[in-house]
């Protein structure tokens, strides 16, 4: 049995979510995560994973090329900065449009196949985009150096153009760095989360779940699964494009490495780690991975020696040697272990862990209720 | 009135001729059973009605419209629903959601981008779906996940999903396969009751003669890809050609 989802519950859930996001700088400070750079990453990757989840979590189609949309969004945003000016709103809108069109093209071709073939096709397209950005498309992408905004760019809507101010995204006079950047990204994430929630509860959302569950029955029910999956693919591509734009809004620089397959793989990990098909899971997964990346990659032999300093020397050296494999550059090893543990013991991700804990408490309650019930 | 008219249908798989010049007419309001020994081509014929297979030659007309070349979902939208031999349902969704999906398909067509409506506020769809679940006696389980149902209940759910679309033609592929005698009788009662309430034309593929004789108004006998005999159930029973097909054809 599922717990009943009502509009009121959703509304409360949304308000709590928004409040939690906006107060992050306060309640994450004790964990050493209360600084804007990391918080911005939580927001951006949370949005990316939320969009990815609309495709993977609902329809079950596993795209291994979502970083391509992230890259397209980034390049479009920087180009909008260069041509129109440093206002983030046109940049975000242009990035959504461009990545949507790009997703439509890739999705139209890739969705002719399902399962592993679909994944491989999307991966191939993303790698193609990455290589194109590095080589042939250098005039647009500026290749290896990365695309950035220059003082000599037209920026036709900027009143301050030519005045030589710093080239940062600027929302009606507020420079979007630090906490201002975080709050901008947080606002976008909250809007993105709201839209995702509406899709989850809509007839469209249930059709996407139907695609995942039984396409054969869907066909014989008079529904055409193709446009549904394509729409989900495009929406999810738009989310990725918007996330790419946010990266450039907080730091106006776009590079091709954003499109690499490792970036596509990362969003898959985030979504599965948090819980595919749940609303909150992907955001949790994204935040957790970015948080651990931040902590573990900052460790080095020096800090490890300090941690294990209490041990006798003959133990300290091998232990430091062993653990140093898992930190710093090698923190992906930690991520791999964490991922394996989650997939083996909690296939539904962190969200499944939560619901198991809640069920444990519920069972205790119903037990005590049963003990008092016989009075009837 | 003729609802489904199959004429001159041939279908070969490599060298095997599965259907050999099949002619069949299903009249509106009847329950038409297609019987025949294993490998007679019953399922092949059914698959030609629903767009899964395309006949090599011949025509399949439904309400004076050709079904040849149409996709499965287009044929459904034209008014043909199908129940499978093993129930095809949306296993990970609740019973109510399972029935809401065909209800929406009927109302909104093969694709509708209603991404901002709330499903739980669409009273029209919910009421129709609930009513259909009541018809098959599953209303009290509406929030249960479909995969956890027994096989018999899954079949009833699938039936509810087809009936909620009020199709003009309902195709049933061995609706009682693998059921106990008691379950079979329940299904027969259910199908009879549904027939009276909704006046839906049905085509039943069946092995079980008990089911055929309790339900069918017309029977066609298929053997080696051809219709060898057609008529009322009691006439078919005594026909020597039918006995030949069922008993004589087998190498015992």
Interface residues (C-beta under 8 A of the other chain):
Chain A: X1 X2 X5 X6 X7 X198 X199 X201 X202 X203 X204 X205 X206 X207 X209 X210 X212 X213 X214 X216 X217 X218 X219 X220 X221 X222 X223 X224 X227 X228 X231 X235
Chain B: X50 X71 X72 X73 X74 X76 X77 X81 X82 X84 X88 X89 X90 X91 X92 X93 X94 X97 X100 X101 X102 X104 X105 X106 X108 X109 X110 X111 X112 X113 X114 X115 X116 X117 X118 X119 X120 X121 X122 X125 X143 X144 X145 X161 X165
